[in-house]
C-alpha cells in the first residue's frame, strides 16, 4: 500500500471511528469481499504509438478474491462522510501471438509473458440524503478518488511497466428500497464520464437486516473505465460477485 496515498484516508477513517455515536450522528463500518473476474482489459502504452493488446484475451487473466473496506459517519440526519480503501491486483499470463511494443520495450511474438494489473482506489466522499422514508432512501454527493495504477509485462528476459497516480472526481449516489421490514434492494456507486475517459463503480445488491446494527448484502458490482490519451490507452471491465456486511454504531 502506498503510504503517501493512504495517509489521508486512514486519518479520516480513524477520526470518524473516534467520533462517538450520539443524537447528532453515528458511524458504520462496511466490509466487502468476494470474487472478481476480468471482462475486458485493453492496453496500448504509449497511447499513440504502442501496440493494442488485451490482458484478458491475448493473455489469460485469473479471477481472484478481493477485499474493500469503508467507514462512514452520518451527521445531521442527511450528511454522510466516508473513506474507502479498495485495493486490486490481477495476474495474467500467456504467449504473445504478435510483437507487442509496450512502454519502451518490444516483446517478440512467441514470448511467454506474465502481466500484472493493479488498480488501487482511495476515496473520500460526501453525500447528502435527499429523501429518507421508512421504505425509500436516495442521496447524491461527490467523491474525491485517488487511483494508484500499475500495468507490468515481463517475459523472455524483458520487463516493462507503467505506473499512474492521479486524482479523479466522481459523482456519488445511493438509492435503497425497503421491500419488507428487513429485506431491501440497494444501488450505490461512484461514476463520471469525460472526454479524457470514464469511471464507474456500482453495486446492485439485496440487503438483509440481521439486527438493528448489522446489515448483510449479496449482489453484483461492476467496475469499468479507463483513459484515452497520447500517454496511455487503457480500458477495463471488472465483474464482482460481492458479499458485504455493515455494522452500525
Secondary structure, 3 states (H helix, E strand, C coil): CCHHHHHHHHHHHHHHHHCCCECCEEEEEEEEEEEEEEEEEEEECCCCCCCCEECCCCCEECCEEEEEEEEEEEECCCEEEEEEEECCEEEEEEECCCCEEECCEEECCCCEEEEEEEEEEEEEEEEEEEEECCCEEEEEEEEEEEEEEEEEEEECCEEEEEEEEEEEEEEEEEEEEECCCCEEEEEEEEEEEECCEEEEEEEEEEEEECCCCEEEEEEEEEEEEEEECCCCEEEEEEEEEEEEEEEEC
